[in-house]
């Protein structure tokens, strides 16, 4: 599972997002390393577990002769309070890490396989993501 080696602040404030005013990504919007990529079409927070689940299913379907690049990294901590705990008494403990994905961001890239295999592999990987995606070619 991905997580940063060190963070400046243990707990971040929740960045509340107005869904009507979500912008688009300005970085990581083009296929840079591989031939085919999985592009985010909606905004969402993707957890480290979801990134790893997508990576595993893509890697398994690619086999030995394909390359895979993960273009997102979870660096934002999120907190959660234990189950059945009342309101108040402060903020919860850090639970894991997420990355805020904006529309247009490339999540995964593959290379070294045919177009049909690449599309099938990325389709399987998109099933693990909590957002709408689209497969793009270089």
N, C-alpha and C positions, 0 to 999 in steps of 0.2 A: 504494500500500500504506500502511496506517495504522501509525504509530509515534509515540511521544511526542517532543516537541521536546527535552526535557531529562529526565534521570533522576537521582535522588539517589544511587543505587548502581548501578554497572555490572553487577554480578552479584548475583542473589538466591539465597538458599538454596532448595532444592527443598522445597516443602510437600507432604509425603507424606500422602495421604488414605486413610482406611479406607473402602472402598466400602460397608460396612455402616452407617457412621455419617455418611453425606453428608446435610447439612441441606438446606433449601430456601431459595431466594432471598427476601430481604426487601425488596429495592429493584428497581424496574423490572419489576414483575410484572403491570401492567395496560396495556392499549392506551391510550396517552395522546395520540398525535398523529394517527394514521390511523384507518381504520375496521376494518382487519383486521391481525392480527399473527401472527408465527411464534414460538411459545412452546417453550422447551426443556423436555423431559420427563425428561432424564437429565443427570448432571453430566459435564463434559468440559472440557479446555483447547482453546480454539479459536484457531488461529494467525491472524495478519494476512492471510496468503495465502488462507485459507479464507473469511474475512470478505469479502475483495475478490472472490473467485470468486463467492460468493453474491450480492453486490451487483451484479456485472456481469450475471449471468444474469437477475436480477429486473429490472434497469433495461432490458435489451434486450427482455424479454417485455412490460414495461409499455407501451412506446412513449412517445410524446411527451406523452400526456394523463394520466399517472399520477404520483403523488407517492410518494417512498420515503424512509423514515427508518431509519438504522442505529442501533440502541440499545445497541450494545456497542463498547468501545474497548480494543485490546490495549495494556496498559501494563506488563506483567510480562515482563522479559527472560528468555530461556532460552539455555542454553549447549550446545555440542556439541563433541566432540573430533573431529579429522580421522579419515578412514578409515584402518584398519590401523595404529593407534597403540596401543602397549601401555598397560597400566594404570599408574596413578601419574603422576608429573610434574605434578600440580596439576589445577586445574579448567579446562575448555575455554573457548574464546573465545565471546563473545556471538554467537548465531546469528540471533535474531529476537525477536519479541514475541508474547505470547499473552494471552488473557483467560480467567480461570476462570469458567465458566458453571455455575451451580447450577440445579436443576430449578425451573421457574416463571418464569425470566427471559425477557423478550421480546427477540428478536434483531433482527427487522426489522418495520417497519410499512408498509402501503401504503394509499393513498386515491386517490379520483378515478376509479376503475374499478368495473365491476359485480362482484357477488359471485363469479360463476363465473370471471371473468378473474383476480380477486384470489386465489382459491383455487388456480388453475392456476399462477400466477406464484409464489406462496409454496411450492407443491409442488416446483417446479423449484429454488427457492433452498434448500429443505431437503435436496435431493440432494447439495448441496455441503458440508453440515455433518456433522461426525463424531459427532453425537449424535441421539437420538430427539427428534422435534419434533411439534408439533400446531398446527393453524391455528385461531386464535381470533378472534372478532368482538367489537366493542365492546359 
